[in-house]
Amino acid sequence: MEFFCYHRDRAGSVELREKLGEAHWAYMDGYAEELIARGPTFADDGETPSGSVHIVDLPDAAAARAFAFDEPNYQAGVYRDVLLRRWRNLLGRTMWDFPGGRTGGNRYLVLGLGAGEAADLAVPADRDGLIAYGPLLSDDGAAWLGTAVLLRASDPGAARGVLTVDRYAEVEVHDWEFGGRR
């Protein structure tokens, strides 16, 4: 089962996040085979961390909750909240398989939180910039709750345009970069 996990940073937690860097890396190393995508998001300044995205393939919801809530930064209070949802990998690949590579261009997390009837269930025709794309689902996988996308785009407006914006209660766009040890 695939899960989308977005840990949002607590205000003023950058120093603690930096202090726990190696503990976070070691924890993620334990999930290297299960990760579909990962990486930090950034505040509007493009430099201050604002969260951490992990898309992971795990056996069940209990394993996903353990992954999200046993993470060292979460345990230490770096994060203010966690969005954890079932997810479906419509591209069928990991971020490491993205033909555009790890660098070049602006990268974004686009998070559309659902409102009503499902939208954007098919991969857009222009998929060149898509790194990860799929619906957010209820715990049982039956109900659509939104869409999560990692992509390369020219700017935040172009990134937002990948979703049918009027079909969502809220659409967030965050600067994002490929994660993993540097």
C-alpha positions as CSV (number, residue, x, y, z in Angstrom):
1,M,0.0,0.0,0.0
2,E,1.3,3.4,-0.9
3,F,1.1,6.3,1.5
4,F,1.7,10.1,1.3
5,C,3.2,11.6,4.4
6,Y,3.7,15.3,4.8
7,H,5.3,16.5,8.1
8,R,4.8,20.3,8.5
9,D,7.4,22.1,10.5
10,R,6.6,23.9,13.8
11,A,7.6,27.6,13.7
12,G,11.1,28.1,15.1
13,S,12.2,24.5,14.8
14,V,15.0,24.9,12.2
15,E,17.8,24.6,14.8
16,L,16.3,21.4,16.3
17,R,15.8,20.0,12.7
18,E,19.5,20.7,11.9
19,K,20.6,19.1,15.2
20,L,18.6,15.9,14.4
21,G,19.8,15.7,10.8
22,E,21.8,12.5,11.2
23,A,19.1,10.8,13.2
24,H,16.5,11.6,10.4
25,W,18.9,10.3,7.7
26,A,19.6,7.1,9.6
27,Y,15.8,6.6,10.1
28,M,15.1,7.1,6.4
29,D,17.9,4.8,5.4
30,G,15.9,2.0,7.1
31,Y,13.1,2.7,4.6
32,A,15.3,3.1,1.5
33,E,13.6,0.2,-0.4
34,E,10.1,1.4,0.4
35,L,10.5,5.1,-0.5
36,I,8.8,6.3,-3.7
37,A,9.7,10.0,-3.2
38,R,11.1,12.2,-0.4
39,G,12.3,15.6,0.2
40,P,12.0,18.9,2.1
41,T,9.6,21.7,1.4
42,F,10.7,25.4,1.9
43,A,9.1,28.6,3.1
44,D,8.6,31.5,0.6
45,D,12.2,32.5,1.0
46,G,13.2,29.2,-0.7
47,E,15.7,28.4,2.0
48,T,14.0,27.9,5.3
49,P,12.7,24.3,5.7
50,S,8.9,24.2,6.1
51,G,8.2,20.5,6.0
52,S,9.2,17.1,4.8
53,V,7.4,14.9,2.2
54,H,7.7,11.1,2.1
55,I,5.8,8.8,-0.2
56,V,6.3,5.3,0.9
57,D,5.1,1.8,0.0
58,L,4.3,-0.1,3.3
59,P,2.3,-3.2,4.2
60,D,-0.6,-1.5,5.9
61,A,-1.9,1.6,7.6
62,A,-0.4,0.6,11.0
63,A,3.1,0.4,9.4
64,A,2.5,3.8,7.8
65,R,1.5,5.4,11.1
66,A,4.6,3.9,12.7
67,F,6.7,5.3,9.9
68,A,5.2,8.8,10.3
69,F,5.1,9.0,14.1
70,D,8.3,7.2,15.1
71,E,10.4,9.5,12.9
72,P,13.0,11.3,15.1
73,N,12.0,14.9,14.1
74,Y,8.4,14.1,14.9
75,Q,9.3,12.5,18.2
76,A,11.4,15.6,19.1
77,G,8.8,18.2,18.2
78,V,10.1,19.6,15.0
79,Y,6.8,19.1,13.3
80,R,3.5,20.8,14.1
81,D,1.3,18.3,12.3
82,V,1.3,15.3,9.9
83,L,-0.8,14.7,6.9
84,L,-0.9,10.9,6.3
85,R,-3.1,9.5,3.6
86,R,-3.3,6.4,1.4
87,W,-2.0,7.4,-2.1
88,R,-1.9,5.8,-5.5
89,N,1.2,6.0,-7.6
90,L,-0.3,6.8,-11.0
91,L,3.1,7.2,-12.7
92,G,4.2,3.7,-11.5
93,R,7.8,4.9,-10.7
94,T,9.9,6.4,-8.0
95,M,11.4,9.9,-8.1
96,W,14.8,8.4,-8.9
97,D,13.3,7.2,-12.2
98,F,12.2,10.7,-13.1
99,P,13.7,11.4,-16.6
100,G,14.4,15.0,-15.6
101,G,16.9,14.0,-12.9
102,R,17.6,15.4,-9.5
103,T,18.5,18.9,-10.5
104,G,17.5,21.6,-12.9
105,G,14.3,23.7,-12.8
106,N,12.0,24.6,-10.0
107,R,10.5,21.7,-8.1
108,Y,7.2,21.9,-6.2
109,L,4.8,20.0,-4.0
110,V,1.2,20.7,-5.1
111,L,-1.3,19.5,-2.5
112,G,-5.0,19.7,-3.4
113,L,-7.4,18.9,-0.6
114,G,-10.7,17.5,-1.9
115,A,-14.1,18.9,-1.7
116,G,-16.8,16.6,-3.0
117,E,-16.6,14.7,-6.2
118,A,-13.2,13.2,-7.2
119,A,-11.0,15.2,-9.7
120,D,-7.7,14.8,-11.5
121,L,-7.8,11.0,-11.3
122,A,-6.0,10.6,-14.7
123,V,-2.4,11.6,-15.2
124,P,-2.3,14.9,-17.2
125,A,-1.4,14.6,-20.9
126,D,1.7,16.8,-20.4
127,R,3.5,14.6,-18.0
128,D,7.1,15.6,-18.8
129,G,7.5,17.6,-15.5
130,L,5.7,15.1,-13.3
131,I,7.9,13.5,-10.6
132,A,5.1,11.8,-8.6
133,Y,1.3,12.1,-9.1
134,G,-1.6,10.5,-7.4
135,P,-4.8,10.7,-5.4
136,L,-5.0,11.0,-1.7
137,L,-7.4,8.4,-0.4
138,S,-9.3,7.4,2.8
139,D,-7.8,4.7,5.0
140,D,-9.7,2.0,3.2
141,G,-8.7,3.4,-0.2
142,A,-12.3,3.9,-1.2
143,A,-12.9,7.6,-0.9
144,W,-11.0,10.4,-2.8
145,L,-9.7,13.1,-0.4
146,G,-7.5,15.1,-2.8
147,T,-4.4,14.9,-5.0
148,A,-0.7,15.1,-4.3
149,V,1.8,16.0,-7.0
150,L,5.6,16.5,-7.1
151,L,6.7,18.3,-10.2
152,R,9.1,20.5,-12.1
153,A,7.5,23.7,-13.3
154,S,8.5,27.2,-14.3
155,D,6.9,28.9,-11.3
156,P,4.3,28.3,-8.5
157,G,1.4,29.4,-10.7
158,A,2.3,26.9,-13.4
159,A,2.7,24.2,-10.7
160,R,-0.8,25.0,-9.3
161,G,-2.2,24.7,-12.9
162,V,-1.6,20.9,-12.9
163,L,-4.8,20.5,-10.8
164,T,-8.3,21.5,-11.6
165,V,-8.2,24.2,-8.9
166,D,-11.9,24.9,-8.6
167,R,-12.5,21.2,-7.6
168,Y,-10.6,21.5,-4.4
169,A,-11.4,23.1,-1.0
170,E,-7.7,24.2,-0.8
171,V,-4.6,24.0,-3.0
172,E,-1.2,24.4,-1.5
173,V,2.0,24.9,-3.5
174,H,5.4,24.5,-1.7
175,D,8.9,24.8,-3.0
176,W,10.3,21.2,-2.8
177,E,13.6,19.5,-3.6
178,F,14.7,15.9,-4.1
179,G,15.5,14.4,-0.7
180,G,18.2,11.9,0.3
181,R,21.7,12.2,1.6
182,R,23.8,14.8,-0.2
